[in-house]
Amino acid sequence: MIVEFVTFESPEGWDRARVLADAETTIPKWSANRELLRKHFLLGLGDAAGTGGGIYVWPSIEAAQRAHDDAWREGIKRRTGGYPTIRYFDLMLLIDNEHGRVTAWDEAGAPHDRTPTPA
């Protein structure tokens, strides 16, 4: 399991409402991608103001790269004026307090429940 962290500079003058409206146009594309497990849309605050981003959860780097191909990169450049920065991370452990679960993934990507049993 991997996390892909994508950042890009928001176009000059785009406020939160404009960034959100642009993000919402991508809902059909990302909802239809069966390899994508989760996507978080981000907007920088404080020192990160003016930076947009996304956190994607994928089963593999290859799945992320299929979705974020050259055509996608060019689309980001057309919309924002610059290419995105992409970083990949091994998603080893997830504490999900919202659902009361803890999951670890082995190197092959298999999930393992690590939720503590109540004492």
KOLROLUM-489257 format. One record per residue (C-alpha): residue in one letter; residue number from 1; x, y, z. Coordinates in Angstrom, 2 decimals. Layout:
residues N
<pt A, NUM, <X, Y, Z>>
...
end
This chain:
residues 119
<pt M, 1, <0.00, 0.00, 0.00>>
<pt I, 2, <1.36, 3.42, -0.86>>
<pt V, 3, <0.58, 7.06, -0.26>>
<pt E, 4, <1.25, 9.48, -3.08>>
<pt F, 5, <1.73, 13.10, -2.00>>
<pt V, 6, <1.17, 15.60, -4.82>>
<pt T, 7, <1.71, 19.35, -4.49>>
<pt F, 8, <1.39, 22.23, -6.92>>
<pt E, 9, <1.18, 26.00, -6.81>>
<pt S, 10, <-2.35, 27.35, -7.04>>
<pt P, 11, <-2.90, 29.98, -9.73>>
<pt E, 12, <-2.50, 33.58, -8.61>>
<pt G, 13, <-5.73, 34.98, -7.16>>
<pt W, 14, <-7.43, 31.62, -6.60>>
<pt D, 15, <-9.20, 31.61, -3.24>>
<pt R, 16, <-10.52, 28.54, -1.40>>
<pt A, 17, <-13.86, 28.65, -3.23>>
<pt R, 18, <-12.14, 28.68, -6.65>>
<pt V, 19, <-9.76, 25.84, -5.71>>
<pt L, 20, <-12.68, 23.80, -4.35>>
<pt A, 21, <-14.75, 24.41, -7.50>>
<pt D, 22, <-11.82, 23.21, -9.64>>
<pt A, 23, <-11.34, 20.14, -7.43>>
<pt E, 24, <-15.02, 19.26, -7.69>>
<pt T, 25, <-14.73, 19.02, -11.48>>
<pt T, 26, <-12.46, 15.99, -10.95>>
<pt I, 27, <-14.93, 14.00, -8.82>>
<pt P, 28, <-16.22, 11.84, -11.71>>
<pt K, 29, <-12.69, 10.94, -12.84>>
<pt W, 30, <-11.42, 9.93, -9.41>>
<pt S, 31, <-14.67, 8.23, -8.37>>
<pt A, 32, <-14.46, 6.04, -11.49>>
<pt N, 33, <-10.84, 4.97, -10.87>>
<pt R, 34, <-11.18, 1.52, -9.24>>
<pt E, 35, <-7.49, 1.45, -8.25>>
<pt L, 36, <-7.76, 4.61, -6.17>>
<pt L, 37, <-8.61, 3.77, -2.57>>
<pt R, 38, <-8.79, 7.28, -1.17>>
<pt K, 39, <-8.01, 10.87, -2.19>>
<pt H, 40, <-7.72, 13.90, 0.04>>
<pt F, 41, <-7.76, 17.37, -1.53>>
<pt L, 42, <-5.53, 19.88, 0.29>>
<pt L, 43, <-5.08, 23.63, 0.38>>
<pt G, 44, <-2.07, 25.11, 2.12>>
<pt L, 45, <-2.41, 27.29, 5.20>>
<pt G, 46, <0.07, 29.68, 6.82>>
<pt D, 47, <3.52, 29.25, 5.27>>
<pt A, 48, <2.02, 26.80, 2.75>>
<pt A, 49, <-0.63, 29.27, 1.51>>
<pt G, 50, <-0.89, 29.18, -2.27>>
<pt T, 51, <-0.01, 25.51, -2.43>>
<pt G, 52, <-2.57, 22.93, -3.41>>
<pt G, 53, <-2.16, 19.24, -2.93>>
<pt G, 54, <-3.55, 15.79, -2.85>>
<pt I, 55, <-2.94, 12.72, -0.76>>
<pt Y, 56, <-3.81, 9.56, -2.63>>
<pt V, 57, <-3.86, 6.00, -1.30>>
<pt W, 58, <-3.08, 3.38, -3.95>>
<pt P, 59, <-2.29, -0.34, -3.92>>
<pt S, 60, <1.00, 0.35, -5.77>>
<pt I, 61, <3.23, 3.00, -7.30>>
<pt E, 62, <2.34, 1.57, -10.70>>
<pt A, 63, <-1.36, 2.28, -10.09>>
<pt A, 64, <-0.50, 5.87, -9.13>>
<pt Q, 65, <1.65, 6.32, -12.21>>
<pt R, 66, <-1.10, 4.99, -14.49>>
<pt A, 67, <-3.45, 7.67, -13.15>>
<pt H, 68, <-0.85, 10.42, -13.07>>
<pt D, 69, <0.55, 10.03, -16.54>>
<pt D, 70, <1.92, 12.70, -18.87>>
<pt A, 71, <-1.57, 13.78, -19.95>>
<pt W, 72, <-2.56, 14.33, -16.30>>
<pt R, 73, <0.65, 16.31, -15.63>>
<pt E, 74, <-0.02, 18.50, -18.67>>
<pt G, 75, <-3.58, 19.09, -17.41>>
<pt I, 76, <-2.22, 20.27, -14.06>>
<pt K, 77, <0.17, 22.60, -15.89>>
<pt R, 78, <-2.67, 24.05, -18.00>>
<pt R, 79, <-4.86, 24.63, -14.93>>
<pt T, 80, <-2.23, 25.90, -12.50>>
<pt G, 81, <0.66, 27.15, -14.63>>
<pt G, 82, <3.21, 24.62, -13.34>>
<pt Y, 83, <3.93, 20.93, -13.05>>
<pt P, 84, <3.13, 19.07, -9.83>>
<pt T, 85, <5.68, 17.60, -7.43>>
<pt I, 86, <5.01, 13.93, -6.65>>
<pt R, 87, <6.41, 11.87, -3.77>>
<pt Y, 88, <5.64, 8.25, -2.83>>
<pt F, 89, <5.56, 6.73, 0.64>>
<pt D, 90, <5.13, 3.19, 1.92>>
<pt L, 91, <1.89, 3.14, 3.93>>
<pt M, 92, <3.02, 0.81, 6.73>>
<pt L, 93, <0.56, 1.58, 9.50>>
<pt L, 94, <-2.75, 3.41, 9.74>>
<pt I, 95, <-4.46, 4.42, 12.96>>
<pt D, 96, <-8.08, 5.12, 12.01>>
<pt N, 97, <-9.70, 6.58, 15.13>>
<pt E, 98, <-12.81, 7.50, 13.14>>
<pt H, 99, <-13.58, 3.80, 12.57>>
<pt G, 100, <-11.76, 2.39, 15.60>>
<pt R, 101, <-9.23, 0.38, 13.56>>
<pt V, 102, <-5.49, 0.00, 13.29>>
<pt T, 103, <-4.12, -1.62, 10.12>>
<pt A, 104, <-0.55, -2.53, 9.17>>
<pt W, 105, <0.54, -3.59, 5.69>>
<pt D, 106, <3.40, -5.96, 4.97>>
<pt E, 107, <5.90, -5.39, 2.17>>
<pt A, 108, <3.70, -7.33, -0.27>>
<pt G, 109, <0.77, -5.01, 0.49>>
<pt A, 110, <-1.29, -7.45, 2.54>>
<pt P, 111, <-3.26, -5.80, 5.38>>
<pt H, 112, <-3.04, -7.01, 8.97>>
<pt D, 113, <-5.42, -5.91, 11.71>>
<pt R, 114, <-3.50, -4.38, 14.63>>
<pt T, 115, <-6.54, -2.99, 16.43>>
<pt P, 116, <-5.92, -3.37, 20.17>>
<pt T, 117, <-8.47, -5.48, 21.98>>
<pt P, 118, <-10.16, -3.68, 24.85>>
<pt A, 119, <-8.78, -4.64, 28.26>>
end
